[in-house]
Amino acid sequence: MTEAKNVLGTKLELCCTSPMTGYYRDGFCNTGGQDFGMHVVCAQVTAEFLEYTKFQGNDLSTPAPHFNFPGLKPGDCWCLCAARWQEALADGVAPPVVLEATHARALEVCNLEDLQKHRVILQ
């Protein structure tokens, strides 16, 4: 098995464990054959983005206990679908991105230059 790479070409770093994110709920924005949404962009969500994605039909702010999902609040990090991040970019509401934790497959949908313009470095 090969080590997952991020959009910078280095080892994929942890996105978030509180709340636990990732398609596999392991904190990483890894992807695989079952991940049809390609949840590969590690983003720090904003209130504006949460409102936007809710309007698009994907409510990420409301808890869903039956899915063990606590709901997101501004400032939380989450592995977003690359296509949703790209849509948000086109509509002027793309949230900041943690490049080191964004899977290289994001580049199949998103432009590295756009991701870099939205880069955030978390402490």
VMD Tcl script that draws the C-alpha trace (Angstrom):
set ca {
  {0.00 0.00 0.00}
  {1.36 3.41 -0.92}
  {1.35 6.38 1.40}
  {-1.33 8.96 0.59}
  {-0.02 12.29 -0.72}
  {-1.39 15.77 -0.30}
  {-1.72 18.47 -2.98}
  {1.85 19.59 -2.22}
  {3.21 16.13 -3.03}
  {4.16 15.29 0.54}
  {2.65 12.88 3.09}
  {-1.06 13.51 3.74}
  {-1.43 15.03 7.19}
  {-4.28 14.74 9.69}
  {-7.21 17.07 9.00}
  {-9.27 16.87 12.20}
  {-10.31 14.50 14.98}
  {-12.69 16.84 16.83}
  {-15.07 16.47 15.17}
  {-13.83 13.24 13.60}
  {-13.73 13.79 9.86}
  {-12.88 11.94 6.68}
  {-14.79 9.50 4.55}
  {-13.38 6.73 6.75}
  {-13.85 8.81 9.93}
  {-10.18 8.50 10.77}
  {-9.33 12.22 10.75}
  {-7.70 12.09 7.29}
  {-9.10 13.20 3.92}
  {-8.34 9.82 2.37}
  {-10.48 8.47 -0.43}
  {-11.19 5.15 -2.06}
  {-13.45 3.35 -4.47}
  {-16.57 3.75 -2.32}
  {-16.07 7.51 -1.81}
  {-18.07 8.71 -4.81}
  {-18.13 12.27 -3.41}
  {-14.34 12.41 -3.15}
  {-14.19 13.91 0.38}
  {-10.61 15.11 -0.05}
  {-10.45 18.86 0.69}
  {-9.55 19.65 4.29}
  {-11.35 22.93 4.90}
  {-11.88 25.14 7.92}
  {-15.57 25.86 7.55}
  {-16.99 29.34 7.85}
  {-20.51 30.50 8.76}
  {-20.91 31.70 5.19}
  {-19.92 28.32 3.77}
  {-22.17 26.40 6.20}
  {-25.12 28.53 5.13}
  {-24.19 28.07 1.46}
  {-23.88 24.27 1.61}
  {-27.15 24.01 3.58}
  {-28.86 25.96 0.81}
  {-27.29 23.54 -1.70}
  {-28.94 20.62 0.13}
  {-26.10 19.43 2.38}
  {-26.72 20.68 5.92}
  {-23.44 20.31 7.78}
  {-24.41 22.48 10.76}
  {-27.31 20.46 12.16}
  {-26.39 17.49 14.36}
  {-27.47 14.06 13.09}
  {-27.05 11.73 16.09}
  {-28.22 8.69 14.10}
  {-25.07 9.15 11.96}
  {-22.93 10.05 14.99}
  {-22.53 13.51 13.42}
  {-22.28 16.42 15.89}
  {-22.90 19.19 13.35}
  {-20.22 21.68 12.39}
  {-19.67 25.21 13.60}
  {-17.49 27.94 12.10}
  {-13.83 27.15 12.65}
  {-14.24 23.37 12.55}
  {-12.20 21.47 9.99}
  {-13.91 18.95 7.73}
  {-13.09 16.85 4.67}
  {-15.27 18.39 1.98}
  {-16.18 16.95 -1.40}
  {-13.83 18.49 -3.95}
  {-16.75 19.37 -6.23}
  {-18.60 21.23 -3.42}
  {-15.47 23.24 -2.59}
  {-15.12 24.08 -6.28}
  {-18.79 25.15 -6.45}
  {-18.30 27.34 -3.39}
  {-15.24 28.89 -5.02}
  {-17.24 29.74 -8.14}
  {-19.91 31.32 -5.92}
  {-17.39 33.30 -3.84}
  {-17.80 31.41 -0.55}
  {-14.98 28.84 -0.58}
  {-13.70 28.17 2.93}
  {-9.99 28.19 3.82}
  {-8.04 25.01 3.02}
  {-5.34 23.11 4.92}
  {-3.12 22.11 1.99}
  {-1.04 19.60 3.95}
  {-4.22 17.69 4.85}
  {-5.90 17.96 1.42}
  {-5.55 14.76 -0.60}
  {-3.76 14.96 -3.97}
  {-6.91 13.69 -5.70}
  {-8.45 17.11 -5.05}
  {-6.37 18.25 -8.03}
  {-8.64 16.20 -10.29}
  {-11.36 18.78 -9.58}
  {-9.64 21.83 -8.08}
  {-6.78 24.00 -9.31}
  {-3.74 24.08 -7.01}
  {-3.43 27.84 -7.45}
  {-7.03 28.31 -6.21}
  {-6.40 26.05 -3.24}
  {-3.21 27.96 -2.42}
  {-5.08 31.29 -2.50}
  {-7.38 29.90 0.20}
  {-4.64 28.33 2.32}
  {-4.86 28.41 6.08}
  {-2.17 27.15 8.46}
  {-3.56 25.89 11.73}
  {-1.64 25.81 14.98}
}
mol new
graphics top color blue
foreach p $ca { graphics top sphere $p radius 0.5 }
foreach p [lrange $ca 0 end-1] q [lrange $ca 1 end] { graphics top cylinder $p $q radius 0.2 }
display resetview
